[in-house]
Amino acid sequence: MRHLMTPLDFSVEELNKLLCLANDIEQHRDKYAHACAGKKLATLFYEPSTRTRLSFEAAMLNLGGQVLGFSSADSSSAAKGESVSDTIRVISCYADICAMRHPKEGAPLVASQKSNIPVINAGDGGHQHPTQTLTDLLTIHQLKGRLGNLTIGLCGDLKFGRTVHSLIRALVRYENVKFILISPEELKVPSYIREDVLEKNHIEYQEVERLEDALPSLDILYMTRVQKERFFNEEDYIRMKDFYILNKAKMELAPEDMLVLHPLPRVNEIATEVDDDPRAAYFKQAQYGVYVRMALILTLLEVDVTC
């Protein structure tokens, strides 16, 4: 039995196989319509989510399976003081696989150690968000045709942004990937990411504050929102939230084949006028999230399918 806690739980070869399966699912959805008939997915979401929770549910329903679970801690026995360990022991009696989002770093890992079913980390605090990373990798691969030889700009909240941390860890395993880290001083990528991931793997990167300085050289721009829920001080959040806004004028500085990605939800960091730009790929990205989660569910449940 396997779990998914970080993108590194899969080798590059396994990731490529997963992306191949997701591509096949996109092309032949009818082929997989009953692949998980009789199987149940439990979605244990201790904090709010729209895309991740619903895309997991859509993925399982598309596979012919069923879904059960809760969408907030208040609607679960956590409100009564039940531990994650006890919850997963109970859920293991009801479901075949579980997706868990939790505000505390490491909670899904604790669950996986006590679980009798595969556990998928659907986001744990500011730590990891591996299925968003799988979504990002599939989107880049499908639209760019490669995962190597790319210059990627990561913009916004690089300190608390778990999607950014997970994506960096995943992409450093591909050849000739360069990063431009775009953030204010207060929201720079943590030192452990710089030192233990980028520098340790001899990855070329630079840190800049102005988005305009980075745009002309990018293959991918990965925008993130400044996350209010990660700030202890509301004054700091208000000061930071409008630091970067991608608009039509800034897009004119970017290459014609650059892609704009965003894990969503956005607040105002991407102006709606950018949505009509053919380089805006964030809604396609959300669709790819369903396909890659379908592939992940099939893989972890060891459903025999041929890509």
Secondary structure, DSSP 8 states (H G I E B T S, - for coil): ---BSSGGGS-HHHHHHHHHHHHHHHH-GGGGTTTTTT-EEEEEESS--SHHHHHHHHHHHHTT-EEEEESSGGGSGGGGT--HHHHHHHHTTT-SEEEEEESSTTHHHHHHHH-SS-EEEEEETTTB-HHHHHHHHHHHHHHHS-SSSEEEEEES-TTT-HHHHHHHHHHTTSTTEEEEEE--GGG---HHHIIIIIITTT--EEEES-HHHHGGG-SEEEE----GGG-S-HHHHHHHTTS--B-HHHHTTS-TT-EEE--S--SSSB-GGGGGSTTB-HHHHHHHHHHHHHHHHHHHTT-----
